[in-house]
């Protein structure tokens, strides 16, 4: 009688163990009848773990598609735009960082880059543009290369280097005789990176 109670309590544990084993085998990609776990995949299907599959041809032809982006909530954007009216530059910088660099918010960031009197606010806007995949954002970063503040220019160089857009090399070359040696060096480094 004692052994029957032990057997009844043990049975659910066995079912759990069998279920966990089935999950582990499924996660490893093995299916019953497909061979043992020691068999490597065929060479034509094997690829390094870091290599990602190529995107579909349509995505390669058009890397940025505005209609695929999930835009910022209208209320969040309205709050950020209200913050841009604040006379305190720190508050405006915080507001800029709350604006998504895609969709409707992009136009406001482009305006801040050219219109805000404070370089910290412009630098925040340039930083946001650097996170965008939009061609308009790249144009805004190129515009920021002409900013009177070297820190804003450096931020724009970083964003353009990150974009990996070879079309901006000519704009970066114009910075090689810049009066600030840091800007000269950053522009030269970005050009080298983009030419690789």
C-alpha positions as CSV (number, residue, x, y, z in Angstrom):
1,X,0.0,0.0,0.0
2,X,2.8,2.3,0.8
3,X,4.5,1.7,-2.5
4,X,1.3,2.4,-4.5
5,X,1.0,5.9,-2.9
6,X,4.5,6.6,-3.8
7,X,3.9,5.5,-7.4
8,X,0.8,7.7,-7.7
9,X,2.7,10.8,-6.5
10,X,5.7,10.0,-8.7
11,X,3.6,9.8,-11.9
12,X,2.8,13.5,-12.3
13,X,6.5,14.2,-11.8
14,X,7.3,11.9,-14.7
15,X,4.8,13.6,-16.9
16,X,6.4,17.0,-16.1
17,X,9.9,15.6,-16.9
18,X,8.7,14.2,-20.2
19,X,7.1,17.5,-21.1
20,X,10.3,19.5,-20.2
21,X,12.3,17.0,-22.3
22,X,10.0,17.5,-25.2
23,X,10.3,21.3,-24.9
24,X,14.1,21.0,-24.8
25,X,14.2,18.8,-27.9
26,X,11.9,21.2,-29.7
27,X,14.0,24.2,-28.8
28,X,17.1,22.5,-30.1
29,X,15.5,22.1,-33.4
30,X,15.3,18.3,-33.3
31,X,12.2,16.5,-34.5
32,X,11.5,12.8,-34.1
33,X,12.8,10.9,-37.1
34,X,15.2,13.6,-38.2
35,X,18.4,12.1,-36.8
36,X,20.2,12.5,-33.6
37,X,21.5,15.7,-32.0
38,X,25.1,15.1,-33.0
39,X,24.4,15.3,-36.8
40,X,25.4,18.8,-38.0
41,X,23.1,20.6,-40.5
42,X,23.9,20.3,-44.2
43,X,26.6,22.8,-45.4
44,X,24.2,24.8,-47.6
45,X,22.0,25.6,-44.6
46,X,24.8,26.2,-42.1
47,X,25.8,29.7,-41.3
48,X,27.7,31.4,-38.5
49,X,25.6,32.3,-35.5
50,X,26.2,36.0,-36.0
51,X,25.1,36.0,-39.6
52,X,21.5,37.2,-40.1
53,X,19.4,36.1,-43.0
54,X,19.3,38.6,-45.9
55,X,16.2,40.8,-45.8
56,X,13.7,40.4,-48.5
57,X,14.6,42.1,-51.8
58,X,12.0,44.8,-51.4
59,X,13.6,45.9,-48.1
60,X,17.1,46.0,-49.7
61,X,15.9,48.3,-52.4
62,X,14.2,50.7,-50.1
63,X,15.9,50.6,-46.6
64,X,13.7,53.3,-45.1
65,X,9.9,53.2,-45.6
66,X,8.1,55.9,-43.8
67,X,4.8,54.0,-43.9
68,X,6.2,51.1,-41.8
69,X,7.1,53.3,-38.8
70,X,4.9,53.3,-35.7
71,X,4.7,57.0,-35.0
72,X,4.8,58.8,-31.7
73,X,1.5,59.2,-29.9
74,X,-0.2,62.5,-30.6
75,X,-0.5,63.4,-27.0
76,X,3.1,62.7,-26.3
77,X,4.2,64.8,-29.2
78,X,1.9,67.7,-28.2
79,X,3.4,67.7,-24.7
80,X,6.9,67.8,-26.1
81,X,6.0,70.6,-28.5
82,X,4.6,72.6,-25.6
83,X,7.9,72.1,-23.8
84,X,9.7,73.7,-26.8
85,X,8.0,77.0,-26.0
86,X,9.7,77.0,-22.5
87,X,12.2,79.9,-22.1
88,X,14.6,77.6,-20.2
89,X,17.0,75.9,-22.6
90,X,17.3,72.9,-20.3
91,X,13.6,72.4,-20.5
92,X,13.6,72.8,-24.2
93,X,16.4,70.2,-24.5
94,X,14.4,67.8,-22.5
95,X,11.4,68.4,-24.7
96,X,13.5,67.8,-27.8
97,X,14.6,64.4,-26.4
98,X,10.9,63.5,-26.0
99,X,10.3,64.0,-29.8
100,X,10.6,60.9,-31.9
101,X,12.9,61.4,-34.9
102,X,10.4,59.8,-37.3
103,X,7.0,60.8,-38.6
104,X,5.4,64.1,-37.6
105,X,8.1,64.9,-35.0
106,X,10.9,64.9,-37.6
107,X,9.8,68.3,-39.0
108,X,9.9,69.9,-35.5
109,X,13.4,68.6,-34.9
110,X,14.6,70.0,-38.2
111,X,13.2,73.4,-37.2
112,X,14.9,73.3,-33.8
113,X,18.3,72.5,-35.5
114,X,18.1,75.8,-37.5
115,X,16.0,78.0,-35.3
116,X,16.7,77.5,-31.6
117,X,19.1,80.1,-30.2
118,X,20.7,77.8,-27.6
119,X,23.4,75.4,-28.8
120,X,22.5,72.7,-26.2
121,X,19.0,72.6,-27.6
122,X,20.2,72.4,-31.1
123,X,22.7,69.6,-30.1
124,X,19.8,67.6,-28.5
125,X,17.9,68.0,-31.8
126,X,20.9,66.9,-33.8
127,X,21.3,63.9,-31.5
128,X,17.7,62.9,-32.1
129,X,18.1,63.2,-35.9
130,X,21.1,60.9,-35.7
131,X,18.7,58.2,-34.5
132,X,16.5,58.5,-37.6
133,X,16.7,56.5,-40.8
134,X,14.9,59.2,-42.8
135,X,16.6,60.9,-45.7
136,X,15.2,64.2,-44.3
137,X,17.1,63.6,-41.1
138,X,20.3,63.1,-43.0
139,X,19.7,66.5,-44.7
140,X,19.1,68.1,-41.3
141,X,22.4,66.6,-40.0
142,X,24.2,68.1,-43.1
143,X,22.6,71.5,-42.3
144,X,23.9,71.2,-38.7
145,X,27.5,70.9,-40.1
146,X,27.2,74.7,-40.6
147,X,26.3,75.4,-37.0
148,X,28.3,78.2,-35.3
149,X,28.8,75.9,-32.2
150,X,31.5,73.2,-32.6
151,X,29.7,70.8,-30.2
152,X,26.7,70.8,-32.5
153,X,28.9,70.2,-35.5
154,X,30.6,67.3,-33.7
155,X,27.2,65.8,-32.9
156,X,26.2,66.1,-36.6
157,X,29.4,64.4,-37.7
158,X,28.7,61.5,-35.4
159,X,25.1,61.2,-36.7
160,X,26.3,61.2,-40.3
161,X,29.0,58.7,-39.6
162,X,26.4,56.4,-37.9
163,X,24.1,56.8,-40.9
164,X,26.7,55.2,-43.2
165,X,25.5,57.3,-46.1
166,X,28.4,57.8,-48.5
167,X,26.6,60.7,-50.1
168,X,27.6,63.0,-47.2
169,X,31.4,62.6,-47.7
170,X,31.5,65.9,-49.8
171,X,29.8,67.8,-47.0
172,X,32.2,66.4,-44.4
173,X,35.2,67.2,-46.6
174,X,34.2,70.9,-46.3
175,X,35.0,70.7,-42.6
176,X,38.6,69.6,-43.0
177,X,39.8,73.3,-42.9
178,X,37.4,74.1,-39.9
179,X,39.0,76.4,-37.3
180,X,38.3,73.8,-34.5
181,X,40.9,70.9,-34.6
182,X,38.4,68.6,-33.0
183,X,36.0,69.1,-35.9
184,X,38.8,68.6,-38.4
185,X,39.7,65.3,-36.8
186,X,36.1,64.1,-36.4
187,X,35.4,64.9,-40.0
188,X,38.5,63.1,-41.2
189,X,37.7,60.1,-39.1
190,X,34.1,60.0,-40.4
191,X,35.3,60.3,-44.0
192,X,37.7,57.4,-43.5
193,X,34.9,55.3,-42.0
194,X,32.5,56.1,-44.8
195,X,35.1,55.3,-47.5
196,X,35.8,51.8,-46.1
